[in-house]
Amino acid sequence: MHKNPRHALVFCLLVVGAQLGHAQRQPAQDEIGRISDALRSGNFQQASALSQAALVKWPGDVRIWTLRGMAVAGTGNLPLALTAYRHALNLAPAYLPALEGAAQSEFQMGHELARPLLLKVLAQRPEDPTSHGMLGVLDYRKGNCADAVVHFEKAAGAIATQPAALAQYGSCLAILKRDDDAAAVFAEALALDPTKRDARYNLALAQWNANQPDKALATLQPSVEAVPIDEDASMLAAQILESRGDTVHAVELLRKLLLASPKDVDAYLQFAILSFDHDSPQVGIDIVNAGLTQLPKEPRLYLARGILLTQVGEFARAADDFDTAGRIDPELSFLGVAEGLVKSQQHKSAEALADFRAAAKTHPNDAYAQYLVAQALQEKGNLTGSPEYEEEVKAATRAVQLDPRLVAAHDLLSSIYFENGRTDQAIKQSRDALALDPTDQQAVYHLILALRKTDQKDEVPALLKRLVELRANAKSDQTTSNKRYRLYEPQAPAAATSQSAQ
C-alpha cells in the first residue's frame, strides 16, 4: 500500500502542534516552527538543513528528531529518516509522530519490522485506517489472507484510491472464496483506471467465480476487442463461453487469438483441451500442428498432440510425440503419465506401470501420478500383504493426501479397502468422493457394496435408486453432449500459420 507522504506529514504536524499546545513554550519552539513551515510548503531540503542545525542546540528534543525524520523522508532518504525516528523513539518510546514515521519508513523499505511499530500506533489509535492498511499489505505478503482482510476492511477509506492495495485486498477475498466481495473490490480498483487490463481481468475472473458469467464477459469485452488483442482476457473469455456451453463462440475467440498471436502456446493448449473434452481430437491435432510450425521446440505442444493422438488410436505417433517432449524437457510435468496412458491403452501394462512409477518419482507431489501408480498396481491383482500391494495402498493414500479433491483417488482407495475387508474405511472414502461429486456412480456402487456388510443396510434401497437415476442421466447427457458440442474440422487448418506470416 502506498501512503501519501504529504497527508502523513500534515497529520504528524497537527499532532506535534496539539501536543505543544498543552506544554509550556520551549526554547526550541522557534526552530520547530520554522522547520514545520518548511515541511508544510514541501521544502524538504530546507527543513532538513534547519532540523540538523536545531539538533546541534537541542540534541535531546524528541520533536526535532521526529521533524528531521519527516524532512529526510521527504528527500527520499528513508534509511536516514529511519535513523532520526529511532533517535526520537529512544528518547520517547511512545511518541506517536515518531512511531508513525518509523512505521511508514520501515514499510516503504519493505521491512517486516514495520509490524510491531504499527501495532504500537494502533494501541494509541485503534481505528487508524492507514496503519490497518499497511498491516493488511504486510499480511498479504506473508500469505495470511484471513488477517489481511480484517485490516483491509478497517482501512477502506485509506485504500480507496490505492489500486495496488485494492488488488491485494480483492486477491485475498478471492483466496478466501468470498467471490462476491472480491468482485466488488476489484470493481473499485478498475473504476480508478478503466484502462488497466490487469484490473479488468481480475474483476472478470472474480465475477465468473461468483457465478456471474454474463457480467464477466461484459467486463472482458473491451479487452477482447482491444488492439493489440489481450491474450489473457481472450483466454478467460473463451473458457467462460465454454463453461456456458457456448463452444462455437469459444472456438471462434481462440481462433481469433491464434491469428493475432500465433506464438501463444497457452491458446493452442486450451484449444487442444477443448478438442479433447468434446471428442474432436482431429480438430485439436490440426491446431497443434499449426502451433508447432510456430513453436517447433515447445514440449507442451508435443505432449498435447500425443494425448490427442491416443484418442484416434495412433499410439505409435503418440509415443513419438512423448519421446520428443521428453528430449526437449525431461522434467515436463505429466509426461510420464501421458506415456503410461498410451501403453496402458495398448495393453502394455508392465511398461505403463514403469512409466507411472517414473513420473511419480520425478514429481513426488503430483497426486494424479500417484493415483495412476496405484491404479496400475491394482489391475495386477496383487496379493494382500505383498510388497506391490503395500505400494498400491501407499500410492493411493498419498494421492488422496496430496489432493483431497481428487475423486478418482477416493474411489480407488475405497475399492482397495473393500477388497481387503476394511469396510469402514471403504465407506468413508466413498462418502468423501460423493461429497465432492454427488454424481459419482462408482462411489455410490462401492458404498452399496460396503454398507451391505454393515448394520447400515437401511441406506441401500435409496442408494440403488440413486445409482439407476445417475446411470440414466449419464446416458442422456452423453447423447446430448455428442449432438450439440462436437467440433468440425476447419476448411483451412493451417490458417493461423499462413495469415500470421503475411
N, C-alpha and C positions, 0 to 999 in steps of 0.2 A: 504494500500500500504506500502511495506517495502522500506525504503530509505537506500541505502548503506552508513553507517556512515563514512567510510573512504573517499568516494567521497565527502561527505558533508564537512568533515574535511579539505581535500585538498583545496576545493573551498574557505572555510572561511579563511584559512591561506593565500591564494592568495589575498583575499580582504583586509585582515589586512595588508599584505605586500604592496599592492598597495597604501593603504591609508597612510602608514608610509613613503612611498617613496616621498610623497608630503609634508611631515612635517619635522620640524627640529628634529634632534636626541634628544630623551628624555632620562632622567637619567635612566628610566626603560628599555631601549632598550636591554641591555644585557640579563636581565632576560627574556624578551619577546622572544628573540632569542633562549635561552636555552629551554624554555617551548615549543616553536614551533618545535624545533628539536626533542624533546621527543615525541610530538604528531605525527610528521611525521613518526617516527620509530615505532609507535604503543605502546610505553612505557607509558601507561596512568597513572600507579601508580606514576611513576617518575614525569610526567607532573603535576599530582595533587599535589604532595608534593612541587614542585617548585613554582606552582602558589599560593599555600597557604602561602609560605614564602614571595613571592613577594608582596602579598597584605598587609602584615604587614608593609612594607615600603611605598607602594603606594596604599592605600585603595580607592582612588578616580580615579583610572585608568580603564576606560571602557574596554580597550583591555585585561587587565589581568583578569578582571571578566569574559569576554567572553571566554578567553582561559581556565579559570578554569572550566567553564561550559562544554567545549568540553572534557576536561580531565576527569571530573567526569562522564560525559555521557559515555565515553569510558569504564569506570569500571562497568557500568550498573546501577549506582545510579541516575536514572532520576529525582526523586524529588529534590535531592541536586543540580543536574545540573540546573534544572529549577530555583532554588533559585539564583544561580550565574547569570544566564541570566537575571533574573528580576532586580538584583542589577545593571547590566550593562545598562538595559533599563531605570532604574530610573535616571542614570547619563546621558544617551543619548538616548532618546526615538526612534530616527530614525536610530540607528546604525544597519546597515544591518546584519553583522555577528551575533549579539545578537538576532535580530528578527528571523533569520533563525534557530538559535539554540533553542530558546524558542518554536518556532512553531513546530520544529521536536520533542522536548521533550513532549509537550502537545499532539501531535498527537500519539506518541508511547504509551502514557499513556491512550489513548482513550478518551481524553477530547475534547469537542466541543470548548473550549477556544483556540484551535489551529486556528480556522477560522479567527478571527479578526487579529491575528498575520500574517497569510498567506496573507490576503488581504493587509496588510501594506507592506509585501515583494513585492507583485505584483504591488503596487503603485510605487515602485522603479525599479522593473524588470518585466514589464508586461507579458513577454513571458516565464518566468521561468517555465520549464516543470515540475520540481519536485514539486513546490508549486501547480501548477494546478492538478497534480496527487493526492496530498493529499486532496485538496478540492473536487476532484471527489469522493474519498473514503468517505469523510465526508457527501457529498450529497447523496451518495448511502446508507449510513447507516440511513439517515433520510427518505429514500424512495423518494427523489427528483431526479428522473432519468433524467428529462429534463436538469437540470443544471449539473448533474454529467457527462452526455455525452459530454457537451460542454467542461468541464475541461479535461476529459479523452482524447478528440480529440487533445487538445493542449499539452497533456503530452505523446503523442505517443512514443517519444524516451525514456522517463524516465520509462515507464511501460512496455516496450517491453520485458524485461527479468523478469517481475514480474507476475507469474501465478495468484496470488490472485487478483491483480488489474485488470488483463485482464479478469478474470472470472466475476468480478463485472461490468466491462465495457460491456462485452457481455450480461450479465443479463439485464442491463438497456436498451440496444439496443433491446433486445427481448421484454421487457415490453412495449417499445415504438413502437412495431410492425415493427421494422427495421430488419427483419429476415435475409436478405442477409448480412447486415453489421455485425449482431451478429455472423453469421456463420464464417465470415472472422476473427473476433476477437477470437472466440473460437478455430479456426484452429491455430492461433498463439500460444495460450495457450497450445494446445495439442502438437505442434511442440517442445515446450520447454522440455516436458517429455511425450513421447508417451505411457508410462506405466500407466499414471494417468487415471483411469477408469472414474472418475467424469468429467474430461475434455473431454474425448471421448463421454460420454453420452451427455454432453451439446452441443457439436458440432453436433451430430446426431439429437438431438431434434430441434436445430436451422435450420438445413438443411431440416428436414421434414416440419417445419413451413414455410420454404421458398419454398415449393413445389418442393423439390429435394429428393424424396423418395429413388431413386436408390443410390444417394450419401450417404444418411443417413444410409441405410442398409450396404453399403460398410464400412462406418465408424464404425458401430457397430460390424462387423464381428469378429474382434479379441476378443472382449469382449464376444460375444455369444459363441465362440469356446473355451474360456478360461477354465482352470481347477483350482479351482472350478468355476462353472458357475456364470456369473454375472447376478444376478436376475433382477436388474433394466434394464439393457441393453436388456435382453431377452424379458422382458415385453414390452419394447418400440418397439423392432423389430417385435414382434407379432402384435402389434397394427398397425404398418406401413404396414405390409403384409396384414392385414385385410382391411386397407383403400384402398389398391390397388386391392382388390378383390381376393387376393391370400389366401383364407380362409384355404385351405388344409395345406399350409406351416405354417400359423399362428397356427393352431391346433397342428401340429407336434412340433413346438417350445414350445408351452405351455405344451404339454405332457412331452417333454424332461426336461423342467424346473421343473415340478412337480415330476418327477422321481429323479432328483438331489436334489430338495429342497421340500420335502413332507410337510413341515410346512409353506410354503409361502402362506399366506392367500390371498394376492393380486392376485396371479396367479389363484387360484381357483375362485376368484370373476370375474376376466377377462374372464375366460373360461365360467362362468355362463352367463355373459353379452353377449358373442359371441353366446352362445346357444340360448338365449332369442331372440336376433336380427335375427337369422336365423331360427326361428320357429322350433328349435330342442330341446325342453325342456328336454326330457328324457336323452339325452346325458349330458346336464348340471347337471341334478339331480344325475346321476351316479357319475360324477366327484366330485360334492359337497359331496355326501355320502362318497367317499373316503377321502375327506378332513376332514370330521367330525370324522373319525376314528383317525386322527392325531391331530385334534384340537377340541375336543368334547365340549369345553366351549367357542367357538368363535361365538358370537351372529350374526356377519355379514353373516356367512355361513348359519345359520338357516334362516335369512332374505332372502338371495338369493334363498335358496331352496324353501321357501314358495312362492316367486314370480313365480318361475318356475312351481311349483305345480298348481298355478292358470291357467297356460297355458294348462295343461292337464285336468283341471276341477276337481282336487282333493281339493276342498275348505276346507273340514274338516281337512285334513292333513296340508294344508297351514296354517290354523288358529292355529293349534297346534304348528307349527314352529314359527309363530309370537309370540305366548304366551311364548315359550321357550326363544326366543331372548329378549323379554321384561323382563323376570325374570332375565336373565343374565345381561342385561344393559338397565334399564328403560329409559335412555336418548338417546338411539340409534336413530340417525337421520333417518328419512323416515319410521320408524317402524309404527307409527300411520297411515301414508299414505298407506303403504302396507296393513295393516289390513282393512282400509277403502275400498281399491280396491277390496279385496276379497268379502266383504259384499255387495259392490255395484254390483258386478257381480252376486251375489246370490239374488239380488233384495231386500236386506235388507237396504233400503235407509236411514231409521232413524238411524240405528246403524252405517252405513257408515259415515253419517254426524257427528255423535258424535265422531267417531274416527278421522275424518279430523279436527274437532274443537280442539280435544285434542292435535293432532300433531301440529297444528298451535299455540296453547298456549304454548306448550313445546319448540317449535322452531319458535318464532315470526318473525325471519328474513329469514325463508325458503319460498321462493317465490312459490315453487310448492305446498306446503301445503296450502298456502293462496288461490292459484288458485283452488285447489280441494274443499275447503270450498265453494268458490263462485259457482263453477260448480254444486256441490250437492244442494246448495240452489236454483239455477236457475231451476234445474229439478223439484223442488217442485211447480213451478209456483206461486211465491209469488205476492201478490197484491202490486202495486206501492204505496210507502209510508209506507208500513208495516215495523215493526222492522226487520223482516227477509230479506225483500227486501233491506233495508238500509245496513244490514250486508253483503248481497250479493255484493252490489256495493262497499262497503268499502274493502272487501276482494279482489275483482278483481282489484281494483285500487292499493291496497297495493302490489299485486303480480307484477304488471307492474312496480311499483316504485322500488321494490327490485331487479327485474331482467328485465330490459328493453328489453332483447333479448329473453324473453320467449314468443314465437309466440302464443302459445295456450291462454295465458292470454290476449293478444291483441285481439284475435278472440272473446273470451268470453266477454270482455268489450265492443267490438263493437256490439255484439248481445244484450247485456243489454241496451246499449244506444239506439239502433234502436227500440227495443220494447217499450222504454219509450218516443219515439218521439224526442230524442236528435240526430237528423240526422247528423249534422256537426261533432259532437264528434264521432259518429259511423264511419263516413267516415275517420276521422283522424286515428282511431285505426286500421281500415282495411289497410290504406295506410302504417302505421307503420309496420304492420305484413308483408305486401308484400315487404317492403324494406329489411326485414330480410330474408324472404323466398319467392322468386318470384313464387314458385310452390304451394303456399298455396291456395288450392281450396276454402276453407271456407272463406278466406279473399276476394277472387275475388267475390264469391257469395254474401257476405254481402255488398261489395262495389256496386255491381249491384243494389241490392235492395235499398240501401240508395240513390244512385245517381238518381234513377228514381223519387225520391221525391224532387229533386232539379232542378235548371236550368242547370245542368251539364250533361244532358242526352246524349250529343253527344259522351261521352266516352263509353256508354253502349254497342253498337254493337261490338266494339273491345274487350271489356271485355267478352262478351258472346262467341265470337270466341276463346278467350284465355282459357275460362273455359272448352270448349269442347276439346281443344287440351290437356289441362292438364289431363282431365279425361282419354282420350285415351292413353296418355303416361304413366299414372299411372298404368293402366290395363296391358299394355305391359311390364312395368318394373317389376310388381309383378309376372307375368308369368315367365319372365326370371330369376328373383331372386330365385324363388322357385325351378327352374330347375337346376340352377348352384350351389347354395350355401348351400343346405340342408346338414346337418351333419348326419353321420351314427354312430350308436352306436358301440363302440369298442368291440372287441371279449372278452376282459377281462377288464371290467370297473374298477376293483379294483387293476389294475396292479401297480399303483403308490404306493399303500399301501404295497402290498406283496413284491415288489422288494426293497423298501426302507428299509425293515426290515432285509434284508439279509446282 
